Amino acid sequence: MSDLLRPCRVRGQARRGYRTEILHQRVNGLGLTAVRLGAPASVRVAPDRAISLLQIPVGGTFLARSGRRGEESFRSGLEAQVVDAPTGLDLDFSQDSRMLIVDLSAPQIAALACGPLPSGSLSLATPEGAQLWRLAQYLLTELESGVLVGDSPLALGLEQSLTGAIARALKAHMPAAARSQDTRSQSDRMLLRAEAFMASHLDQVIDPAAIAQAVGTSVRSLHRLMREKRGTTPLAALKEMRLQRVRAEIEAGLCPPNGITDLALRFGFNHLGAFATDFRRRFGAPPSELSRRHAQR
């Protein structure tokens, strides 16, 4: 399919008569693939020496068969599948399947600080798994809309949020004895949760109280954490993410019918004059000029 995925082959009933969409994007260092199928499909995934996969169903179900684990079922919002590098498998997808696939290289797995990647089912029913699933929904929508810019500051923040969410879901899935060996500080984990929550709610009305509640801390502690770890405040970090998102939509040519005004309002900038000033200060040009540049390309 692509160098972001292992070699795959569609087989049997899925070889014709249906529409499939497969979109690839690198979000900073992570390879992401969005898959949407329009009919039942069977796919053979080849083994690989270097790339493991995390397959998160965001819609529908799929069955996986391998010589090592037999047949397993994965349902949207309930289970994700971890496929280690040496494992090849057959996948059967339902008609309404939508899936986000995350490529994980050996260094990225090591950065998760959770030991060897456990092949098989990863529960999305835990609070940590549910958070990963919600972030996967957001990223899948962004991939399908084509607004992600792979090497942008927003992409870096999303990569950090996704990596943190995967690590937390994996550790919640581990036995208690294995979790006790985690060396990442509680404050680091809380910061990643806060950033993931902000990144997945850019088009919603949220404030520091909502962010603090989502990660299980007080507003005061959240402010102190952001100051110590990022040198900023929660609202400033949220505004930076939203500015980056507006810029990404403009560069992708995705301005709505009323242009930049609608885009600014969508992402929480209710004072348009202040938005234009902040945008120009951050990116060196007003949003209208950036829009004209990309319209002329």
ZAMI-828383 format. One line per field, with one value per residue (C-alpha): y, z, x. Coordinates in nm, 3 decimals, always signed. Layout:
// residues N
Y = c(Y / ...) $
Z = c(Z / ...) $
X = c(X / ...) $
// end
This chain:
// residues 297
Y = c(+0.000 / +0.246 / +0.268 / +0.376 / +0.031 / -0.324 / -0.483 / -0.573 / -0.752 / -0.735 / -1.081 / -1.266 / -1.085 / -0.748 / -0.738 / -0.565 / -0.402 / -0.174 / +0.162 / +0.185 / +0.490 / +0.456 / +0.776 / +0.804 / +1.083 / +1.126 / +1.326 / +1.435 / +1.096 / +0.870 / +0.701 / +0.711 / +0.538 / +0.595 / +0.311 / +0.331 / +0.038 / +0.032 / -0.344 / -0.652 / -0.696 / -0.950 / -0.832 / -1.020 / -0.828 / -0.948 / -0.978 / -0.712 / -0.700 / -0.350 / -0.211 / -0.304 / -0.185 / -0.053 / -0.095 / +0.105 / +0.045 / +0.371 / +0.219 / -0.134 / -0.452 / -0.671 / -1.027 / -1.113 / -1.457 / -1.559 / -1.886 / -1.767 / -1.640 / -1.797 / -1.581 / -1.264 / -1.003 / -0.627 / -0.388 / -0.010 / +0.149 / -0.184 / -0.336 / -0.234 / -0.474 / -0.471 / -0.653 / -0.711 / -0.688 / -1.060 / -1.144 / -1.177 / -1.207 / -1.216 / -0.948 / -0.962 / -0.623 / -0.542 / -0.310 / -0.010 / -0.048 / +0.264 / +0.223 / +0.426 / +0.238 / +0.364 / +0.245 / +0.188 / +0.139 / -0.013 / +0.330 / +0.452 / +0.140 / +0.195 / +0.556 / +0.427 / +0.291 / -0.009 / -0.290 / -0.531 / -0.455 / -0.710 / -0.863 / -0.917 / -0.731 / -0.394 / -0.295 / +0.037 / -0.006 / +0.134 / +0.512 / +0.523 / +0.311 / +0.529 / +0.838 / +0.674 / +0.585 / +0.943 / +1.077 / +0.818 / +0.943 / +1.299 / +1.201 / +0.988 / +1.282 / +1.508 / +1.259 / +1.224 / +1.601 / +1.639 / +1.920 / +1.760 / +1.917 / +1.654 / +1.866 / +2.153 / +2.241 / +2.114 / +1.779 / +1.762 / +1.823 / +1.561 / +1.310 / +1.368 / +1.338 / +1.017 / +0.861 / +0.946 / +0.808 / +0.480 / +0.444 / +0.501 / +0.253 / -0.010 / +0.038 / +0.019 / -0.312 / -0.451 / -0.654 / -0.443 / -0.577 / -0.455 / -0.114 / -0.063 / -0.054 / +0.261 / +0.536 / +0.819 / +1.073 / +1.123 / +1.489 / +1.399 / +1.162 / +1.424 / +1.683 / +1.449 / +1.381 / +1.754 / +1.817 / +1.526 / +1.662 / +2.009 / +1.873 / +1.675 / +1.968 / +2.257 / +2.331 / +2.317 / +2.563 / +2.454 / +2.637 / +2.546 / +2.405 / +2.161 / +2.060 / +2.007 / +1.800 / +1.583 / +1.490 / +1.465 / +1.763 / +2.114 / +2.428 / +2.556 / +2.236 / +2.241 / +2.596 / +2.503 / +2.194 / +2.386 / +2.656 / +2.407 / +2.171 / +2.395 / +2.749 / +2.859 / +2.855 / +2.622 / +2.896 / +3.007 / +2.646 / +2.603 / +2.924 / +2.811 / +2.478 / +2.659 / +2.907 / +2.618 / +2.442 / +2.749 / +2.787 / +2.417 / +2.451 / +2.760 / +2.591 / +2.288 / +2.511 / +2.415 / +2.756 / +2.737 / +2.945 / +3.263 / +3.209 / +3.301 / +3.446 / +3.110 / +2.932 / +3.161 / +3.129 / +2.751 / +2.728 / +2.961 / +3.299 / +3.513 / +3.848 / +3.865 / +4.168 / +4.003 / +3.682 / +3.862 / +4.033 / +3.708 / +3.524 / +3.787 / +3.803 / +3.425 / +3.359 / +3.690 / +3.760 / +3.809 / +3.508 / +3.678 / +3.709 / +3.346 / +3.243 / +3.445 / +3.289 / +2.936 / +3.022 / +3.133 / +2.806) $
Z = c(+0.000 / +0.095 / +0.263 / +0.577 / +0.598 / +0.565 / +0.227 / +0.213 / -0.044 / -0.079 / -0.144 / -0.236 / -0.226 / -0.164 / -0.490 / -0.678 / -0.639 / -0.347 / -0.274 / -0.032 / +0.088 / +0.224 / +0.331 / +0.463 / +0.658 / +0.873 / +1.186 / +1.274 / +1.338 / +1.341 / +1.035 / +1.033 / +0.793 / +0.770 / +0.617 / +0.519 / +0.344 / +0.153 / +0.159 / +0.343 / +0.271 / +0.332 / +0.356 / +0.398 / +0.598 / +0.547 / +0.834 / +0.871 / +1.034 / +1.177 / +1.190 / +1.445 / +1.405 / +1.636 / +1.459 / +1.621 / +1.483 / +1.488 / +1.315 / +1.254 / +1.342 / +1.203 / +1.257 / +1.267 / +1.215 / +1.270 / +1.330 / +1.669 / +1.818 / +1.616 / +1.543 / +1.740 / +1.707 / +1.740 / +1.784 / +1.762 / +2.104 / +2.277 / +2.147 / +1.939 / +1.791 / +1.852 / +1.576 / +1.647 / +1.364 / +1.283 / +1.270 / +0.946 / +0.957 / +0.766 / +0.834 / +0.756 / +0.771 / +0.801 / +0.548 / +0.781 / +0.899 / +0.962 / +1.117 / +1.221 / +1.190 / +1.373 / +1.256 / +1.545 / +1.487 / +1.748 / +1.876 / +1.908 / +2.103 / +2.333 / +2.389 / +2.519 / +2.819 / +2.851 / +2.759 / +2.468 / +2.273 / +2.374 / +2.057 / +2.056 / +2.195 / +2.371 / +2.575 / +2.490 / +2.772 / +3.038 / +3.097 / +2.932 / +2.639 / +2.594 / +2.580 / +2.311 / +2.114 / +2.128 / +2.010 / +1.729 / +1.621 / +1.604 / +1.411 / +1.167 / +1.092 / +1.042 / +0.805 / +0.603 / +0.577 / +0.468 / +0.708 / +0.895 / +0.810 / +0.888 / +1.021 / +1.180 / +1.550 / +1.572 / +1.431 / +1.694 / +1.967 / +1.822 / +1.799 / +2.165 / +2.262 / +2.064 / +2.195 / +2.550 / +2.499 / +2.357 / +2.646 / +2.904 / +2.736 / +2.717 / +3.080 / +3.196 / +3.006 / +3.181 / +3.501 / +3.813 / +3.860 / +3.517 / +3.568 / +3.888 / +3.682 / +3.494 / +3.544 / +3.384 / +3.645 / +3.730 / +3.631 / +3.284 / +3.230 / +3.349 / +3.113 / +2.815 / +2.910 / +2.931 / +2.588 / +2.436 / +2.579 / +2.438 / +2.096 / +2.068 / +2.174 / +1.966 / +1.819 / +2.153 / +2.440 / +2.712 / +2.989 / +3.243 / +3.478 / +3.210 / +3.125 / +3.491 / +3.546 / +3.241 / +3.378 / +3.742 / +3.897 / +4.022 / +3.810 / +4.028 / +3.984 / +3.609 / +3.582 / +3.784 / +3.570 / +3.242 / +3.373 / +3.494 / +3.194 / +2.900 / +3.019 / +2.936 / +3.066 / +2.971 / +2.783 / +2.599 / +2.499 / +2.381 / +2.177 / +2.016 / +1.915 / +1.771 / +1.576 / +1.433 / +1.339 / +1.160 / +0.968 / +0.872 / +0.738 / +0.536 / +0.389 / +0.297 / +0.113 / +0.347 / +0.430 / +0.471 / +0.256 / +0.460 / +0.467 / +0.753 / +0.967 / +0.987 / +1.042 / +1.331 / +1.494 / +1.455 / +1.660 / +1.939 / +1.821 / +1.890 / +1.873 / +1.511 / +1.550 / +1.831 / +1.627 / +1.327 / +1.551 / +1.723 / +1.392 / +1.236 / +1.544 / +1.544 / +1.171 / +1.034 / +0.806 / +0.849 / +0.774 / +0.468 / +0.311 / +0.384 / +0.225 / -0.090 / -0.122 / -0.114 / -0.347 / -0.609 / -0.598) $
X = c(+0.000 / +0.271 / +0.611 / +0.419 / +0.260 / +0.380 / +0.302 / -0.070 / -0.286 / -0.665 / -0.807 / -1.124 / -1.458 / -1.293 / -1.098 / -1.378 / -1.715 / -1.640 / -1.482 / -1.193 / -1.004 / -0.651 / -0.478 / -0.122 / +0.046 / +0.352 / +0.273 / +0.623 / +0.790 / +0.482 / +0.336 / -0.045 / -0.281 / -0.657 / -0.860 / -1.228 / -1.399 / -1.726 / -1.788 / -1.661 / -1.291 / -1.017 / -0.657 / -0.331 / -0.065 / +0.293 / +0.542 / +0.809 / +1.152 / +1.117 / +0.762 / +0.499 / +0.140 / -0.131 / -0.467 / -0.750 / -1.102 / -1.298 / -1.600 / -1.723 / -1.535 / -1.260 / -1.136 / -0.766 / -0.616 / -0.256 / -0.075 / +0.042 / -0.289 / -0.569 / -0.875 / -0.953 / -1.228 / -1.172 / -1.466 / -1.477 / -1.436 / -1.365 / -1.041 / -0.740 / -0.487 / -0.113 / +0.079 / +0.447 / +0.698 / +0.753 / +0.381 / +0.188 / -0.190 / -0.517 / -0.781 / -1.153 / -1.328 / -1.696 / -1.859 / -1.860 / -1.500 / -1.294 / -0.952 / -0.650 / -0.321 / -0.012 / +0.332 / +0.570 / +0.943 / +1.174 / +1.297 / +0.938 / +0.843 / +1.141 / +1.027 / +0.695 / +0.889 / +0.660 / +0.899 / +0.837 / +0.521 / +0.254 / +0.109 / -0.268 / -0.567 / -0.536 / -0.841 / -1.005 / -1.256 / -1.022 / -1.017 / -0.673 / -0.793 / -1.102 / -0.881 / -0.666 / -0.979 / -1.112 / -0.776 / -0.775 / -1.121 / -0.989 / -0.675 / -0.872 / -1.102 / -0.801 / -0.637 / -0.955 / -0.994 / -0.632 / -0.540 / -0.250 / +0.088 / +0.348 / +0.634 / +0.437 / +0.448 / +0.090 / +0.202 / +0.475 / +0.218 / -0.015 / +0.270 / +0.353 / -0.014 / -0.063 / +0.258 / +0.157 / -0.194 / -0.058 / +0.186 / -0.087 / -0.324 / -0.050 / +0.047 / -0.315 / -0.333 / -0.023 / -0.018 / +0.035 / +0.388 / +0.495 / +0.332 / +0.530 / +0.851 / +0.743 / +0.998 / +0.801 / +0.696 / +0.331 / +0.359 / +0.488 / +0.197 / -0.049 / +0.098 / +0.062 / -0.299 / -0.369 / -0.214 / -0.405 / -0.731 / -0.663 / -0.563 / -0.886 / -1.109 / -0.974 / -1.317 / -1.499 / -1.536 / -1.293 / -1.111 / -0.842 / -1.107 / -1.227 / -0.870 / -0.784 / -1.097 / -1.018 / -0.674 / -0.773 / -0.596 / -0.668 / -0.649 / -0.366 / -0.166 / -0.230 / -0.094 / +0.212 / +0.272 / +0.248 / +0.482 / +0.741 / +0.733 / +0.642 / +0.710 / +0.356 / -0.001 / -0.288 / -0.473 / -0.159 / -0.086 / -0.446 / -0.430 / -0.104 / -0.262 / -0.563 / -0.350 / -0.150 / -0.471 / -0.611 / -0.285 / -0.293 / -0.650 / -0.557 / -0.249 / -0.459 / -0.708 / -0.992 / -1.136 / -1.518 / -1.761 / -1.713 / -1.340 / -1.116 / -1.395 / -1.574 / -1.243 / -1.148 / -1.489 / -1.483 / -1.166 / -1.269 / -1.140 / -1.446 / -1.263 / -1.154 / -0.930 / -0.735 / -0.718 / -0.568 / -0.311 / -0.215 / -0.190 / +0.034 / +0.254 / +0.292 / +0.342 / +0.468 / +0.170 / -0.207 / -0.427 / -0.576 / -0.232 / -0.149 / -0.479 / -0.402 / -0.057 / -0.195 / -0.484 / -0.229 / -0.035) $
// end
